[in-house]
Amino acid sequence: MTRKLKIGITCYPSLGGSGVVATELGKLLAEKGHEIHFITHSVPFRLGKFHKNIFYHEVEVNDYYVFRYPPYDLALASKMAQVVQMQELDLLHVHYAVPHAICAYLAKQMVGNQLKTVTTLHGTDITVLAQDESLKDLIRLAINSSDSVTAVSADLINETRELLDITREIDLTYNFVDKRIYYPRECQSLKADYAPNGEKLLMHISNFRPVKRISDVVDVFARVEKAMPDTKLLLVGEGPELTKAQCQINKLGLENKVHFLGKQDDVAQIISIADLMLLPSEKESFGLVALEAMACGVPTIGSMAGGIPELVTHGKTGFLSPIGDTKSMAENAIKLLSDPDMFRQFREACIQRARLEFCNDLITAQYEQIYYRTLGIEVDIPMPVCSE
């Protein structure tokens, strides 16, 4: 019988796709009998109710007056070392190179080399922070000092190697969706609240940062609405670009065609009422929201940014255009919405691809394989064959 592991997980608990993936992975590992310890400054927002085999350890930051800024990194490293020793953890799995992999490196110095660390790169630590010359050496140290490193797309691996001159092995482990949660849901009554006359619903979900190109989202919708007046736009989430988007929408006279839904926890149900997902980002290491949409049978109209082309199959599960080419994106959206047969084919292809290639069983097994390899434990973990 394969030995079950004690795994510490550190992530950003309250925002972004990385926190979602880290939390969902922890829950799936716990279901398989592993003991999971989340070490973060707050309870991960996707953790929810009580779960067997899952424990939470809060990082408390010292506010001693000599510190200009609370030293969260040092507090996290100290907490990691404490939990490792008290709970006899086998390894730490940290999401993001900075600060989490650096904190794991410090924890390892405190408890000894028997502690193994796995770092998952999600994007911003490379696509944004690694552009800063003052942080490059720190990020390089975080990656090279980890016992194993994974990344969520081949594009991110390539960018990591080019920017930081990294030559070590990096495992490609795509993000995933839990097929028990993300599937096409029957929610006609909810859809009727936003499309009482059968309007087509376009949707965008993000943290509304500049990198998401929210103005392009609005521009694409405006072009689609001009050609197809029976359409509406749903904006889900909050962030710094939201006010600008609202001003742009008002200026275009589309305020009656756009609904702002704010942050939502149960996005699977909300996505299921959409007809198309808009993702025109200029940087996107993977594009988790496009995968969530795909699993719910919703095609994506997006950009050829980062890892999106590895996820969205152009001409089959969505359409991709050059970054900023809102004219092409709108034309593709109109083409898809105007052809019921094509839309049905795309919808079926979306569901099939999500369930076969990005299912939770497959990716969880890949991570287990990495854990055992990192620990030097020889074990044969069969890769599950996911069904439609």
C-alpha positions as CSV (number, residue, x, y, z in Angstrom):
1,M,0.0,0.0,0.0
2,T,1.4,3.4,-1.0
3,R,2.3,5.6,1.9
4,K,0.0,8.6,2.3
5,L,1.8,12.0,2.6
6,K,1.7,15.0,4.9
7,I,1.8,18.0,2.7
8,G,2.0,21.7,3.5
9,I,0.4,24.1,1.0
10,T,1.0,27.8,0.8
11,C,-0.7,30.1,-1.7
12,Y,-2.4,33.4,-1.9
13,P,-5.7,32.5,-0.2
14,S,-8.0,35.3,-1.3
15,L,-7.4,36.1,-4.9
16,G,-6.4,34.8,-8.3
17,G,-6.5,31.5,-10.1
18,S,-3.4,30.2,-8.3
19,G,-5.2,30.3,-5.0
20,V,-8.2,28.5,-6.5
21,V,-6.0,25.8,-8.0
22,A,-3.9,25.3,-4.9
23,T,-7.0,25.0,-2.7
24,E,-8.8,22.7,-5.0
25,L,-5.7,20.5,-5.3
26,G,-5.4,20.3,-1.5
27,K,-9.1,19.2,-1.3
28,L,-8.6,16.5,-3.9
29,L,-5.4,15.2,-2.3
30,A,-7.2,15.1,1.1
31,E,-10.0,13.0,-0.5
32,K,-7.3,10.5,-1.6
33,G,-6.1,10.1,2.0
34,H,-3.2,12.6,2.2
35,E,-3.0,14.9,5.1
36,I,-3.0,18.6,4.0
37,H,-1.9,21.6,6.0
38,F,-2.7,25.0,4.5
39,I,-0.2,27.6,5.8
40,T,-1.5,31.1,4.9
41,H,-2.5,34.4,6.4
42,S,-6.2,33.6,6.0
43,V,-8.4,30.7,5.2
44,P,-8.4,30.1,1.5
45,F,-11.7,31.4,0.1
46,R,-12.4,28.2,-1.9
47,L,-11.8,25.9,1.1
48,G,-15.4,26.3,2.4
49,K,-16.8,23.8,4.8
50,F,-15.0,21.2,7.0
51,H,-12.9,18.7,5.1
52,K,-11.4,15.5,6.5
53,N,-7.6,15.5,6.4
54,I,-7.4,19.2,5.9
55,F,-5.9,21.6,8.5
56,Y,-5.3,25.3,8.5
57,H,-2.4,27.2,10.2
58,E,-2.7,31.0,10.3
59,V,0.4,33.1,9.8
60,E,0.4,35.9,12.3
61,V,2.6,38.9,11.5
62,N,4.5,40.8,14.2
63,D,3.6,44.5,14.2
64,Y,6.7,45.6,16.3
65,Y,7.0,49.3,15.9
66,V,10.5,49.3,14.4
67,F,9.2,47.5,11.3
68,R,8.1,50.0,8.7
69,Y,6.1,47.2,6.9
70,P,4.9,44.1,8.7
71,P,7.5,41.3,7.9
72,Y,5.0,38.8,6.4
73,D,7.7,36.8,4.6
74,L,9.7,36.2,7.8
75,A,6.6,35.3,9.7
76,L,5.5,32.8,7.0
77,A,8.9,31.2,6.9
78,S,8.9,30.8,10.6
79,K,5.4,29.4,10.6
80,M,6.3,26.9,7.8
81,A,9.2,25.6,9.9
82,Q,7.0,25.4,13.0
83,V,4.3,23.4,11.2
84,V,6.8,21.1,9.5
85,Q,8.3,20.1,12.8
86,M,5.1,19.9,14.8
87,Q,3.1,18.0,12.2
88,E,6.1,16.1,10.7
89,L,5.3,17.1,7.2
90,D,6.9,15.3,4.2
91,L,7.1,18.3,2.0
92,L,5.9,21.9,1.3
93,H,4.1,22.7,-2.0
94,V,4.2,26.5,-2.5
95,H,2.5,28.4,-5.2
96,Y,4.5,31.3,-6.6
97,A,8.2,31.8,-6.5
98,V,8.1,35.0,-4.4
99,P,7.6,35.2,-1.7
100,H,6.5,31.6,-1.0
101,A,9.4,29.6,-2.5
102,I,11.8,31.9,-0.8
103,C,10.0,31.4,2.5
104,A,10.1,27.6,2.0
105,Y,13.9,27.9,1.3
106,L,14.3,29.7,4.7
107,A,12.1,27.1,6.4
108,K,14.3,24.4,5.0
109,Q,17.4,26.1,6.4
110,M,15.7,26.1,9.8
111,V,14.6,22.4,9.9
112,G,17.1,20.7,7.7
113,N,17.5,19.3,4.2
114,Q,15.1,16.4,5.0
115,L,12.3,18.8,4.2
116,K,11.5,18.8,0.5
117,T,9.9,21.7,-1.4
118,V,7.8,21.8,-4.6
119,T,7.2,25.2,-6.3
120,T,4.5,25.8,-8.8
121,L,4.9,28.8,-11.1
122,H,1.6,30.4,-12.0
123,G,2.6,33.4,-14.1
124,T,2.8,36.8,-12.4
125,D,6.0,35.8,-10.6
126,I,7.6,35.4,-14.0
127,T,5.6,37.5,-16.4
128,V,5.7,40.6,-14.2
129,L,8.1,40.3,-11.2
130,A,10.9,38.7,-13.2
131,Q,10.9,41.7,-15.4
132,D,12.2,43.7,-12.4
133,E,16.0,43.5,-12.4
134,S,16.0,44.0,-8.6
135,L,14.0,40.8,-8.1
136,K,15.5,38.5,-10.8
137,D,18.3,37.0,-8.6
138,L,15.8,36.4,-5.8
139,I,13.4,34.6,-8.1
140,R,16.2,32.6,-9.7
141,L,17.3,31.5,-6.2
142,A,13.7,30.5,-5.3
143,I,13.4,28.3,-8.4
144,N,16.8,26.7,-8.3
145,S,16.7,26.0,-4.6
146,S,13.3,24.1,-4.9
147,D,13.5,20.3,-5.0
148,S,11.0,20.2,-7.8
149,V,9.4,22.9,-9.9
150,T,6.2,22.9,-12.0
151,A,4.5,25.4,-14.2
152,V,1.0,25.7,-15.5
153,S,1.8,26.0,-19.3
154,A,4.6,25.3,-21.7
155,D,4.7,29.0,-22.6
156,L,5.4,29.9,-19.0
157,I,8.2,27.3,-18.9
158,N,9.8,28.9,-22.0
159,E,9.5,32.4,-20.6
160,T,11.0,31.3,-17.3
161,R,14.0,29.8,-19.1
162,E,14.5,32.9,-21.3
163,L,14.1,35.6,-18.6
164,L,16.0,33.9,-15.8
165,D,18.4,31.6,-17.7
166,I,16.9,28.6,-15.9
167,T,18.2,25.2,-17.1
168,R,16.8,22.9,-14.4
169,E,13.9,20.5,-15.1
170,I,10.4,22.1,-14.8
171,D,7.4,19.8,-14.9
172,L,4.4,20.9,-17.0
173,T,1.3,20.5,-14.9
174,Y,-1.7,22.2,-16.4
175,N,-4.5,23.7,-14.2
176,F,-7.6,21.6,-13.9
177,V,-11.3,21.7,-13.1
178,D,-13.2,19.4,-10.8
179,K,-15.7,17.8,-13.2
180,R,-18.1,17.3,-10.2
181,I,-18.4,21.1,-9.9
182,Y,-17.8,22.4,-13.5
183,Y,-20.3,21.1,-15.9
184,P,-23.2,22.6,-17.9
185,R,-25.9,23.4,-15.4
186,E,-29.6,23.8,-16.1
187,C,-30.3,27.3,-14.9
188,Q,-32.8,28.8,-17.2
189,S,-34.5,30.7,-14.5
190,L,-31.3,32.5,-13.6
191,K,-30.5,33.2,-17.2
192,A,-34.0,34.7,-17.7
193,D,-33.2,37.3,-15.1
194,Y,-30.5,38.7,-17.4
195,A,-31.9,37.6,-20.8
196,P,-35.7,37.7,-20.4
197,N,-36.2,37.9,-24.2
198,G,-33.6,35.2,-25.1
199,E,-30.7,37.6,-25.5
200,K,-27.2,36.1,-26.0
201,L,-25.0,36.6,-23.0
202,L,-21.3,37.5,-23.2
203,M,-19.3,37.2,-20.0
204,H,-16.0,38.4,-18.6
205,I,-14.6,37.2,-15.2
206,S,-11.4,38.6,-13.8
207,N,-9.8,40.7,-11.1
208,F,-10.1,43.7,-13.5
209,R,-6.4,44.5,-13.6
210,P,-4.9,46.4,-16.6
211,V,-3.4,43.1,-17.9
212,K,-6.9,41.9,-18.5
213,R,-7.6,44.7,-21.1
214,I,-11.1,45.4,-19.8
215,S,-11.5,48.2,-22.4
216,D,-11.1,45.6,-25.1
217,V,-13.8,43.5,-23.4
218,V,-16.2,46.5,-23.7
219,D,-15.1,47.3,-27.2
220,V,-15.7,43.7,-28.4
221,F,-19.1,43.7,-26.8
222,A,-20.0,47.1,-28.4
223,R,-19.1,45.8,-31.8
224,V,-21.1,42.6,-31.3
225,E,-24.1,44.5,-29.9
226,K,-24.1,46.8,-32.9
227,A,-24.5,43.8,-35.3
228,M,-26.6,41.8,-32.9
229,P,-28.7,44.1,-30.7
230,D,-30.1,41.1,-28.8
231,T,-27.0,40.6,-26.7
232,K,-25.9,41.6,-23.2
233,L,-22.6,41.6,-21.3
234,L,-22.1,40.3,-17.8
235,L,-19.0,41.5,-15.9
236,V,-18.0,39.3,-12.9
237,G,-15.4,40.4,-10.4
238,E,-13.9,43.6,-9.1
239,G,-10.7,45.5,-9.5
240,P,-8.9,48.8,-10.4
241,E,-10.2,48.9,-14.0
242,L,-13.9,48.5,-13.1
243,T,-14.6,52.2,-12.8
244,K,-12.9,52.9,-16.2
245,A,-15.0,50.2,-17.7
246,Q,-18.2,51.7,-16.3
247,C,-17.3,55.1,-17.8
248,Q,-16.6,53.5,-21.2
249,I,-19.9,51.7,-21.1
250,N,-21.8,54.9,-20.2
251,K,-20.0,56.8,-22.9
252,L,-21.1,54.2,-25.5
253,G,-24.7,54.3,-24.2
254,L,-24.6,50.6,-23.3
255,E,-25.4,50.9,-19.6
256,N,-28.7,49.1,-20.1
257,K,-27.0,46.2,-21.8
258,V,-24.3,45.5,-19.1
259,H,-24.7,43.9,-15.7
260,F,-22.1,44.2,-13.0
261,L,-22.2,41.1,-10.8
262,G,-19.3,41.8,-8.5
263,K,-17.3,39.0,-6.9
264,Q,-19.0,35.6,-7.0
265,D,-18.1,32.3,-5.3
266,D,-20.3,29.9,-7.3
267,V,-18.9,30.8,-10.7
268,A,-19.8,27.4,-12.2
269,Q,-23.5,28.3,-12.1
270,I,-23.0,31.8,-13.4
271,I,-20.7,30.7,-16.2
272,S,-23.4,28.2,-17.3
273,I,-25.8,31.0,-18.2
274,A,-23.3,32.5,-20.6
275,D,-23.0,31.9,-24.3
276,L,-19.5,33.2,-24.8
277,M,-16.5,34.0,-22.5
278,L,-14.4,37.0,-23.4
279,L,-10.7,36.8,-22.5
280,P,-8.7,39.4,-24.4
281,S,-5.8,39.5,-21.9
282,E,-2.3,40.8,-22.9
283,K,-0.7,38.3,-20.4
284,E,-2.2,35.0,-19.3
285,S,0.0,32.2,-18.2
286,F,-2.9,29.7,-18.5
287,G,-6.4,31.3,-18.4
288,L,-8.2,29.3,-15.7
289,V,-11.5,31.1,-16.4
290,A,-11.4,29.9,-20.0
291,L,-11.1,26.3,-18.7
292,E,-13.9,26.8,-16.3
293,A,-16.0,28.1,-19.1
294,M,-15.0,25.2,-21.4
295,A,-16.1,22.7,-18.8
296,C,-19.5,24.4,-18.6
297,G,-19.8,24.2,-22.4
298,V,-19.0,27.9,-23.0
299,P,-16.6,28.7,-25.9
300,T,-14.0,31.5,-25.4
301,I,-13.3,34.5,-27.6
302,G,-9.8,35.5,-26.6
303,S,-6.3,36.6,-27.4
304,M,-3.2,34.7,-28.4
305,A,-1.5,35.5,-25.1
306,G,0.7,33.2,-23.1
307,G,-0.8,29.8,-22.4
308,I,-4.3,30.5,-23.8
309,P,-3.5,28.8,-27.2
310,E,-2.5,25.7,-25.2
311,L,-6.0,25.7,-23.7
312,V,-8.4,27.1,-26.3
313,T,-8.3,25.2,-29.6
314,H,-8.8,27.8,-32.3
315,G,-11.7,27.0,-34.5
316,K,-12.9,24.2,-32.3
317,T,-13.4,25.3,-28.7
318,G,-13.2,29.0,-29.3
319,F,-11.5,31.7,-31.5
320,L,-8.2,33.5,-30.8
321,S,-7.0,36.8,-32.2
322,P,-3.9,38.9,-31.8
323,I,-3.8,41.0,-28.6
324,G,-5.8,44.1,-29.1
325,D,-7.5,43.0,-32.3
326,T,-11.1,43.6,-31.0
327,K,-12.4,43.8,-34.6
328,S,-11.4,40.2,-35.2
329,M,-12.6,39.1,-31.8
330,A,-16.0,40.7,-32.4
331,E,-16.3,39.1,-35.9
332,N,-15.5,35.7,-34.5
333,A,-18.1,36.1,-31.7
334,I,-20.8,37.2,-34.2
335,K,-19.9,34.2,-36.5
336,L,-20.3,31.8,-33.6
337,L,-23.5,33.3,-32.1
338,S,-25.1,33.5,-35.6
339,D,-24.6,29.8,-36.5
340,P,-26.5,27.4,-34.2
341,D,-24.9,24.3,-35.7
342,M,-21.4,25.7,-35.3
343,F,-22.1,26.8,-31.7
344,R,-23.4,23.3,-30.8
345,Q,-20.3,21.7,-32.2
346,F,-18.0,24.2,-30.3
347,R,-20.0,23.6,-27.1
348,E,-19.7,19.8,-27.3
349,A,-15.9,20.1,-28.1
350,C,-15.5,22.3,-25.1
351,I,-17.0,19.8,-22.7
352,Q,-15.1,16.9,-24.2
353,R,-11.7,18.7,-24.1
354,A,-12.1,19.9,-20.5
355,R,-13.2,16.5,-19.2
356,L,-10.5,14.5,-21.1
357,E,-7.4,16.6,-20.9
358,F,-7.9,18.9,-17.9
359,C,-9.8,16.7,-15.4
360,N,-9.1,16.8,-11.7
361,D,-8.2,13.0,-11.5
362,L,-5.5,13.3,-14.1
363,I,-3.7,16.4,-12.8
364,T,-4.0,15.3,-9.2
365,A,-2.2,12.1,-10.1
366,Q,0.5,14.0,-11.9
367,Y,1.1,16.0,-8.7
368,E,1.2,12.9,-6.6
369,Q,3.8,11.4,-9.0
370,I,5.9,14.6,-8.6
371,Y,5.6,14.4,-4.8
372,Y,6.8,10.8,-4.5
373,R,9.6,11.4,-7.0
374,T,10.7,14.4,-5.0
375,L,10.8,12.4,-1.8
376,G,12.7,9.6,-3.5
377,I,9.8,7.1,-3.0
378,E,9.4,4.6,-5.8
379,V,5.8,4.1,-6.5
380,D,3.7,3.4,-9.6
381,I,0.8,5.8,-9.8
382,P,-1.4,4.9,-12.8
383,M,-2.5,7.9,-14.8
384,P,-6.3,7.8,-14.8
385,V,-8.2,7.8,-18.1
386,C,-10.8,10.5,-17.8
387,S,-14.2,9.9,-19.3
388,E,-16.4,12.3,-21.1
